[in-house]
Amino acid sequence: MEFRHLGRSGLMVSEISYGNWLTHGSQVEEDAAKQCVQAALDEGITTFDTADVYAGTKAEEVLGRALKSVRRESLEIFTKVYWPTGPGKNDRGLSRKHITESIHGSLRRLQTDYVDLYQAHRYDAETPLEETLKTFDDLVRQGKVLYVGVSEWTADQIAQALKIADEMGFDRIVSNQPQYSMLWRVIESEIVPLCEQEGVGQIVWSPIGQGVLTGKYLPGQQPPEGSRATDKSGSAMISRFMNDDVLTRVQELKPIAADLGLSMAQLAIAWVLQNPNVSSAIIGASRPEQVRDNVKAAGVKLEADVLKRIDDVLGSVVERDPAKTQSPPKRP
Ligand SMILES: NC(=O)c1ccc[n+]([C@@H]2O[C@H](COP(=O)([O-])OP(=O)(O)OC[C@H]3O[C@@H](n4cnc5c(N)ncnc54)[C@H](OP(=O)(O)O)[C@@H]3O)[C@@H](O)[C@H]2O)c1
């Protein structure tokens, strides 16, 4: 495994991290979840990403049990707050009340005294940014959270948060967690330039497009049984890539991966890691073999001619519109 700094902070993270969205507490049984976490640990992954909302809070519990016997200092545990975790009007968003209640729930479920990174899962248009940032700063001072970050915030929202933090003397955000892959490059024009300048690192999600970039979904055919596209929660999430134009072009990436002696998943993960503003690529897995395959992308260098071949194959199916970075206009 290779390690990188999280943005300009002193925290080192594994350049491939493991996340449990849609899997733990949902698509996969607890045994398989534990085997995936064990495979991640065996392969040198030290950074684990979850969220209060995943599987209605069950994902944090599963991860907490799976990591329970591991030396805490050898791990970086990330979680998030924003999406609803209960029926009440205050069980969501980034108010002082919800953030404070949510971190206590996360710490209890993860069986830890602190998380290494606490992330605002989206921007909350209904809470003053000062209130959110002051609450995060308080949690840092209380030692419940070591670093703070955001997820899917626009460049303007990140810039505003940094400005307020500097003016008020609050802890600065060190990371953003956006979707980023060969197919989804919407952060490149605005977010990455700002974040490079400000020392904010990207921890990128769905680097293999939720499985699409493995090439296992064939155009015009039913998805393989047991894959995310057949899962009751996962199928809606992956649907944006499940069209024949995307799937046909992905098949054409296979010779590129083969020429490099890489699996398709390794090629896709290596691709996001070529961006120096990326601190870590978060992989998901429904089986331990996937983790063992995918981690081999760590440290792989892709030359300019390979990157060009990929661009030529994918052409117009690549999404680049910065306006696709969005949070709900009102709390969900
Ligand atoms: N901040 C946010 O808003 C946000 C949103 C989404 C995700 N995330 C984070 O990012 C993490 C990763 O997201 P993701 O799960 O979508 O990432 P991903 O790595 O792009 O996709 C993972 C899925 O692809 C399939 N797969 C993985 N390796 C494979 C292989 N070698 N061969 C064939 N299939 C393979 C598996 O699904 P099947 O086996 O079921 O097909 C696996 O669960 C999440 O766990 C979460 O921590 C954050």
PDBQT file of the ligand as one rigid body, heavy atoms in Angstrom, charges set to zero:
ROOT
HETATM    1  N1  LIG A 401     -19.866  10.934  -0.036  1.00  0.00    +0.000 N 
HETATM    2  C1  LIG A 401     -20.801  10.361  -0.751  1.00  0.00    +0.000 C 
HETATM    3  O1  LIG A 401     -21.843  10.948  -1.040  1.00  0.00    +0.000 OA
HETATM    4  C2  LIG A 401     -20.590   8.942  -1.188  1.00  0.00    +0.000 A 
HETATM    5  C3  LIG A 401     -21.475   8.357  -2.120  1.00  0.00    +0.000 A 
HETATM    6  C4  LIG A 401     -21.226   7.051  -2.510  1.00  0.00    +0.000 A 
HETATM    7  C5  LIG A 401     -20.140   6.365  -1.989  1.00  0.00    +0.000 A 
HETATM    8  N2  LIG A 401     -19.327   6.959  -1.067  1.00  0.00    +0.000 N 
HETATM    9  C6  LIG A 401     -18.184   6.251  -0.466  1.00  0.00    +0.000 C 
HETATM   10  O2  LIG A 401     -17.413   5.606  -1.472  1.00  0.00    +0.000 OA
HETATM   11  C7  LIG A 401     -17.345   4.215  -1.184  1.00  0.00    +0.000 C 
HETATM   12  C8  LIG A 401     -17.185   3.441  -2.436  1.00  0.00    +0.000 C 
HETATM   13  O3  LIG A 401     -18.313   3.628  -3.295  1.00  0.00    +0.000 OA
HETATM   14  P1  LIG A 401     -18.720   2.460  -4.285  1.00  0.00    +0.000 P 
HETATM   15  O4  LIG A 401     -19.031   1.245  -3.489  1.00  0.00    +0.000 OA
HETATM   16  O5  LIG A 401     -19.735   2.985  -5.210  1.00  0.00    +0.000 OA
HETATM   17  O6  LIG A 401     -17.313   2.253  -5.053  1.00  0.00    +0.000 OA
HETATM   18  P2  LIG A 401     -16.809   1.425  -6.281  1.00  0.00    +0.000 P 
HETATM   19  O7  LIG A 401     -15.493   0.886  -5.837  1.00  0.00    +0.000 OA
HETATM   20  O8  LIG A 401     -16.860   2.274  -7.505  1.00  0.00    +0.000 OA
HETATM   21  O9  LIG A 401     -17.864   0.212  -6.487  1.00  0.00    +0.000 OA
HETATM   22  C9  LIG A 401     -17.848  -0.873  -5.611  1.00  0.00    +0.000 C 
HETATM   23  C10 LIG A 401     -18.710  -2.018  -6.126  1.00  0.00    +0.000 C 
HETATM   24  O10 LIG A 401     -18.262  -2.479  -7.398  1.00  0.00    +0.000 OA
HETATM   25  C11 LIG A 401     -18.263  -3.916  -7.446  1.00  0.00    +0.000 C 
HETATM   26  N3  LIG A 401     -16.855  -4.361  -7.554  1.00  0.00    +0.000 N 
HETATM   27  C12 LIG A 401     -15.800  -3.901  -6.831  1.00  0.00    +0.000 A 
HETATM   28  N4  LIG A 401     -14.653  -4.496  -7.215  1.00  0.00    +0.000 NA
HETATM   29  C13 LIG A 401     -14.984  -5.353  -8.194  1.00  0.00    +0.000 A 
HETATM   30  C14 LIG A 401     -14.224  -6.255  -8.979  1.00  0.00    +0.000 A 
HETATM   31  N5  LIG A 401     -12.899  -6.364  -8.812  1.00  0.00    +0.000 N 
HETATM   32  N6  LIG A 401     -14.882  -7.013  -9.903  1.00  0.00    +0.000 NA
HETATM   33  C15 LIG A 401     -16.226  -6.894 -10.076  1.00  0.00    +0.000 A 
HETATM   34  N7  LIG A 401     -16.993  -6.058  -9.339  1.00  0.00    +0.000 NA
HETATM   35  C16 LIG A 401     -16.385  -5.278  -8.420  1.00  0.00    +0.000 A 
HETATM   36  C17 LIG A 401     -18.904  -4.376  -6.135  1.00  0.00    +0.000 C 
HETATM   37  O11 LIG A 401     -20.320  -4.451  -6.298  1.00  0.00    +0.000 OA
HETATM   38  P3  LIG A 401     -21.106  -5.800  -6.691  1.00  0.00    +0.000 P 
HETATM   39  O12 LIG A 401     -20.211  -6.975  -6.418  1.00  0.00    +0.000 OA
HETATM   40  O13 LIG A 401     -22.315  -5.761  -5.821  1.00  0.00    +0.000 OA
HETATM   41  O14 LIG A 401     -21.457  -5.641  -8.145  1.00  0.00    +0.000 OA
HETATM   42  C18 LIG A 401     -18.589  -3.211  -5.207  1.00  0.00    +0.000 C 
HETATM   43  O15 LIG A 401     -19.448  -3.128  -4.089  1.00  0.00    +0.000 OA
HETATM   44  C19 LIG A 401     -18.606   3.953  -0.368  1.00  0.00    +0.000 C 
HETATM   45  O16 LIG A 401     -18.548   2.773   0.383  1.00  0.00    +0.000 OA
HETATM   46  C20 LIG A 401     -18.637   5.172   0.499  1.00  0.00    +0.000 C 
HETATM   47  O17 LIG A 401     -17.708   5.043   1.561  1.00  0.00    +0.000 OA
HETATM   48  C21 LIG A 401     -19.548   8.234  -0.688  1.00  0.00    +0.000 A 
ENDROOT
TORSDOF 0
